[in-house]
Structure formats: structure tokens, C-alpha cells
Amino acid sequence: MDDRGKAPHGLSKSTGDQSGDGGRDIITGKRSSRLSRKQAEKRGRTAEFWAAFYLQIKGYRILARRYRTPVGELDLVARRGDTLVFIEVKARQDLALGMEAISHNQRRRLHRAALAFITRQPEFHAFALRFDAIIIRPFSLPHHIVDAWQSASVGDL
């Protein structure tokens, strides 16, 4: 926006979106806005908080939250015994939607981000690695999916 509050040519004043989808949510088809993006981020942070709390109750030690790497972000990194666990957290209405939200491309990004984490943390090189998912649903306990997709060792990443 310029100083007069006008949106530059080609940008929607309400969303600032140039993606070609008209600023619509790909799942619901509803128009997205900055407010809904902020709400989605807040919902994600809340889901990650509850997922971390749930894992701690189950005996996991949380090593990192929202760990950023050049290739992607890891929602949670935890340790239990000699296993290093990379956890993707999704807040969805049901389990199927939660797992569907973790695409093949996102899994590849998570593997690359895990490799970046391991590279920076050599003390974990001997650990077994695992990729879990936690689905946070309204009015339900978190659903922890252990080994949600292919297990890996450092050499596999």
C-alpha cells in the first residue's frame, strides 16, 4: 500500500494476494484475510503448545519448538531415550484431514530440515530418528501418531 492507503496495481487491498486464487483458502474456498492468517498462526501456536505439553506428560523432553532451518521449519523436536523425534503438529477437525494436510512435499522438507538440525547438533548423530505427527482436534485429547511416515537414520536423510 502506498501512503494514501491505495493498493499497488495487481494487489487486493484486503489480502495483498497475487497467488491467482483470489485470496481463497484452498480447503474451504473461503476468502482469506490478514485476520484469518493471524488466527491460523495463533491456532497453530496453540496446537503446538498443547502437543508439547502432551508429549512432556508422556515422558518426552522437548528440545526445540518452531526450529527454523534454511530448508524448512520443524514444529517440535523431542527426545525420548536414545530416539530423536521430529513432530509435525496439525490442528484439524478430524484425524484424516490432519494426516492429509502433511503432503509428500512437506514430508521431504521435514526430512531436509531434520538433516539440518542433526548437522548443527552433532551430539544426536548416534540417535535413532523418528517422524511423528500430532493432530489436535477440538474438544479431544491430542492424537499422537508414532512413526507417522518412514523412519530414518542419519545416513538415510
N, C-alpha and C positions, 0 to 999 in steps of 0.2 A: 504494500500500500504506500502511496505517496503521502506527503504532509497534509493533503486535503481529504484523506480518507478514501481515495479512489483506488480501486484495484487496478494493477497493470493489465494491459491487454492480454487476454487469454487466461486470466486467473479469475476464479469465482471469488467474489468478495467474502462469501460466507465460509468457504473452506480452503481457499488457496490451492486448490487441487488441479493438477494438469495431467492426471493419470489416464484420462479418457473414459473413466467410468462414471463421470458426472458427480463424483464425490459420494458414491453409493457404497455401502457395506457389501462385500462380496457374498456374505452369507444371508443377510436379511433383506438386502436390496434397499434398505432404508438409507436416506441421506445421512452422511456423516458430517460432523461439525467439530470444531475445536473442542467444544464442551464434551461431546461424546468420546473423543480421543482421550481427553483428560480423564473422563470417567473410566474408560477402558484401562488406562495406565494405573489409575488408583485401584481398580478391581484386581489387576494383575499383581500389584504390590501387596494387596491384602491377601490374595490367594497364596503368594509366596511366603508371607508371614505365617499363615496357618499351616502350610506344608512344612515349613522349617520347624515349627512348634511340634507338629505331629511326629516328624522324624526324630526329634530330640526325645520325645516320650518313648519312642521305640528303641532308643539307645544309640542313635547316630550322633556323630559330632559334626556340626555344621562348620565347614572350613571357609566357605565363601558364598556370598549372595550377590546375584547380578554381576558375576565376574565377566568383565569385558575383555575381549581379545580383538586383534585386528580382523579376525575372520568371523566373529560372532560372539554372542553373549550366552553364558551358562546361567540359568536361573538359580540353581543351587548346586554346590559341590559339598559332599559329605563323606565322612569316613566311618566305617564300622569294622572294627578289627583290622585285618590287612586288605580290606577292599575299599577302593576309592569309587564313589558313586556320583555320577553326573545326573542331576534330576531336572527334567523339564516339567514345569507346572502349567496346567491349563485350568481356567475357570470356565466351566460349561454346564449346560442344563443336564446333560446325561453323559455316561461313560463313552458311548460310541462317538459322540461329537467331539469329546475331548481327545480321543485317540486319532480320529480323522484329522484333527487340527495339526497334528505333527506329521507333516509331509515328508516324503523321501528326501527332498532337497534340504529341508530343515534338519533332518537326521544327519545328513552329510555335513552340514555346517556345524552341528553339535559335535560330531566326531573331530572335525578340524579344530574347533575351539578347545575340546578336551586335550588334543595333542599340544596345543599352545600352552594350556595350563600345566601339563606334565613337563613340558620343556622348561618352563620357568620354575618348576618345583621339583628338583631332582630327588628330593627325599622320598617321593612317591613312585619312583621308577620300578621298584620291586613289587608294587601293589597290584592286585587283580583289579581290573576295571569293569564297571557295570554302568549301564544306562537305564535309568528308571523313569517312570512318569508318575505324576500325582495329579489326579483330577479332583478339583474342588467343585462340589455341586451345592446348590442352595439347600440348607436345612439337612445336610448329611455330613457324616464324617468324611474326611479325605479318603480317596480311594488310591492306594499305593500299588502301582503295577511294577513289581520287581522284574528286572531284566526285560523291560518293555520292548526292546528290539535287540538285535545282535550284540552279544557280549564281545568284548575286545580286550586285547592285551596291548601294552605299549607298542609292541612290534607290528600289530595289526593296524594301528592308526597311521 
